[in-house]
Amino acid sequence: MKKEDLKHGLEGVAVAISSISYVDGEKGKLVYRGFEIEDLVENSYFEEVAYLIWFGSLPNENEEDFIKSMLSKKRNLPENIVEMMRLFPENAHPMAVLRSVVSMLGMYSKEDNSTLENAINLTAKIPTIIAYWYRIKNNLPIIYPEEHLNHSENFLYMMFGELPEYSKCFDKALILHMEQGMNASTFASTVTSSTLSDIYSVITTAIGTLKGPLHGGANEKVLEMLEEIGDIEKVPEYIDNLIRNKKKIMGFGHRIYKTYDPRAKILKKWVQEISAHEKVDFFDIALKVEDVVVERFKDKNIYPNVDFYSGILYNHFGIPKEFFTTIFAMARIVGWTAHAMEYRKNNRIFRPRSIYNGPKDLKYKDMKGVEING
Ligand SMILES: CC(C)(COP(=O)(O)OP(=O)(O)OC[C@H]1O[C@@H](n2cnc3c(N)ncnc32)[C@H](O)[C@@H]1OP(=O)(O)O)[C@@H](O)C(=O)NCCC(=O)NCCS
């Protein structure tokens, strides 16, 4: 293999055929199973869209009952796991906790578990892991899941004991994060699945990949940046300093979208609507950051991505920034599991190549430098 064969970061390489979602990076479109994301957030809620992504069509009434009941009955965690969580270091990052607890759940399951039923079970448990960790870490009593609440309401209830205003907006933000083609975490988890490994290993892989700041971890970094800027007047200098030092500006740019990310557009509109009624922290600074970054990078087509405005919204709900990426995972598990199962239907293990550029034909010497078999 030659250097010309290299596709750095697998840019432009197709690794699967999929009917789950379609991203048009030039027009800024995202489509789940044929439906535009704008229509789905307007008209559907988490359970319906999860059903759509897993099963390929929107649910009828019976199917809706089925998915709601599946997702609400499997929320509890084994008590042993909750006891173990109480022993975790109090400053453990929520993504590290989520990754570890999903892995632990794998010990409670038979190896042959890559079924849709198990995918749904795990999707039901992820909000519980996140909320329990929030309560344990803050020395608050755990709030157990409530079957009569829907997926996102139940999560907010387990976190805060009540439903914040705009909780519908939270549900819709989950829909926006549910699926996005062959992104890094979906690819990583599909690779794990392609070895016929179990679903807990698949999702542990995905969470570890999502955690990085170039992927889902960017939402936490965006809020850190906005806090650090602190004042709208300081935005141009702060951004120019990052550019001068060749640092990435978090929440901007995308491998596929070469125009405004449609998810960022929707999130920005919601934050704008909320801010018409009440103060939304950091929104003014964020708007200025967007103006400056888009202007400075006008030749490179760099625009806000999904992670730019999501954190401002979560912060407004009272969710601490280190939990932001877990919210992303809570939604994206639907896409991860859908892809893992779709790929299994025509499975082939992933095994790409690297191009060797190290030394060859070295003579083996012992520790004293004496050549052996020379
Ligand atoms: C998302 C991301 C990883 C995509 O990476 P990619 O497709 O490999 O794109 P590259 O990093 O090669 O960027 C292409 C060019 O745009 C620039 N660029 C892209 N995103 C940038 C950003 N956020 N800030 C500054 N420059 C950026 C790169 O420096 C590069 O410039 P060059 O051609 O002069 O070297 C990248 O845009 C990024 O790091 N963004 C910040 C992290 C983030 O928000 N991630 C969440 C993604 S949803």
The ligand as a Tripos MOL2 file, in Angstrom:
@<TRIPOS>MOLECULE
LIG
   48    50     1     0     0
SMALL
NO_CHARGES

@<TRIPOS>ATOM
      1 C1        -15.7240   18.7260   13.9870 C.3       1 LIG1
      2 C2        -14.2760   18.6730   13.5190 C.3       1 LIG1
      3 C3        -13.5350   17.6670   14.3870 C.3       1 LIG1
      4 C4        -14.2600   18.2040   12.0610 C.3       1 LIG1
      5 O1        -12.9460   17.9360   11.7570 O.3       1 LIG1
      6 P1        -12.4020   17.7080   10.2680 P.3       1 LIG1
      7 O2        -13.4810   17.3350    9.3590 O.co2     1 LIG1
      8 O3        -11.2540   16.7650   10.3960 O.co2     1 LIG1
      9 O4        -11.9210   19.1290    9.8400 O.3       1 LIG1
     10 P2        -10.4740   19.7110   10.0410 P.3       1 LIG1
     11 O5        -10.1130   19.6940   11.4890 O.co2     1 LIG1
     12 O6         -9.5350   19.0500    9.0820 O.co2     1 LIG1
     13 O7        -10.7530   21.1940    9.5980 O.3       1 LIG1
     14 C5        -10.6940   21.6690    8.2680 C.3       1 LIG1
     15 C6        -10.1320   23.0770    8.3130 C.3       1 LIG1
     16 O8        -11.0350   23.9130    9.0420 O.3       1 LIG1
     17 C7        -10.4360   24.3760   10.2510 C.3       1 LIG1
     18 N1        -11.4000   24.1660   11.3470 N.ar      1 LIG1
     19 C8        -12.3800   23.2520   11.3910 C.ar      1 LIG1
     20 N2        -13.0720   23.3780   12.5350 N.ar      1 LIG1
     21 C9        -12.5100   24.4000   13.2060 C.ar      1 LIG1
     22 C10       -12.7670   24.9960   14.4490 C.ar      1 LIG1
     23 N3        -13.7600   24.5380   15.2300 N.pl3     1 LIG1
     24 N4        -11.9930   26.0110   14.8540 N.ar      1 LIG1
     25 C11       -10.9890   26.4610   14.0780 C.ar      1 LIG1
     26 N5        -10.6800   25.9270   12.8770 N.ar      1 LIG1
     27 C12       -11.4450   24.9160   12.4500 C.ar      1 LIG1
     28 C13        -9.2220   23.4850   10.4970 C.3       1 LIG1
     29 O9         -8.2200   24.1500   11.2140 O.3       1 LIG1
     30 C14        -8.7960   23.1620    9.0690 C.3       1 LIG1
     31 O10        -8.0860   24.2550    8.5610 O.3       1 LIG1
     32 P3         -6.8570   24.0230    7.5280 P.3       1 LIG1
     33 O11        -7.4750   23.3590    6.3370 O.co2     1 LIG1
     34 O12        -6.3350   25.3650    7.2910 O.co2     1 LIG1
     35 O13        -5.9000   23.1140    8.2440 O.co2     1 LIG1
     36 C15       -13.6320   20.0530   13.6260 C.3       1 LIG1
     37 O14       -14.3950   20.9950   12.9130 O.3       1 LIG1
     38 C16       -13.4490   20.4970   15.0560 C.2       1 LIG1
     39 O15       -12.4440   20.1490   15.6860 O.2       1 LIG1
     40 N6        -14.4320   21.2670   15.6360 N.am      1 LIG1
     41 C17       -14.3510   21.6630   17.0210 C.3       1 LIG1
     42 C18       -14.8520   20.5630   17.9090 C.3       1 LIG1
     43 C19       -16.3440   20.3700   17.8110 C.2       1 LIG1
     44 O16       -17.0990   21.3140   17.8930 O.2       1 LIG1
     45 N7        -16.7590   19.1160   17.6630 N.am      1 LIG1
     46 C20       -18.1510   18.7550   17.6020 C.3       1 LIG1
     47 C21       -18.5040   18.2530   16.2490 C.3       1 LIG1
     48 S1        -20.2540   17.9860   16.0850 S.3       1 LIG1
@<TRIPOS>BOND
     1     1     2 1
     2     2     3 1
     3     2     4 1
     4     2    36 1
     5     4     5 1
     6     5     6 1
     7     6     7 2
     8     6     8 1
     9     6     9 1
    10     9    10 1
    11    10    11 2
    12    10    12 1
    13    10    13 1
    14    13    14 1
    15    14    15 1
    16    15    16 1
    17    15    30 1
    18    16    17 1
    19    17    18 1
    20    17    28 1
    21    18    19 ar
    22    18    27 ar
    23    19    20 ar
    24    20    21 ar
    25    21    22 ar
    26    21    27 ar
    27    22    23 1
    28    22    24 ar
    29    24    25 ar
    30    25    26 ar
    31    26    27 ar
    32    28    29 1
    33    28    30 1
    34    30    31 1
    35    31    32 1
    36    32    33 2
    37    32    34 1
    38    32    35 1
    39    36    37 1
    40    36    38 1
    41    38    39 2
    42    38    40 1
    43    40    41 1
    44    41    42 1
    45    42    43 1
    46    43    44 2
    47    43    45 1
    48    45    46 1
    49    46    47 1
    50    47    48 1
@<TRIPOS>SUBSTRUCTURE
     1 LIG1         1 GROUP 0 **** ****
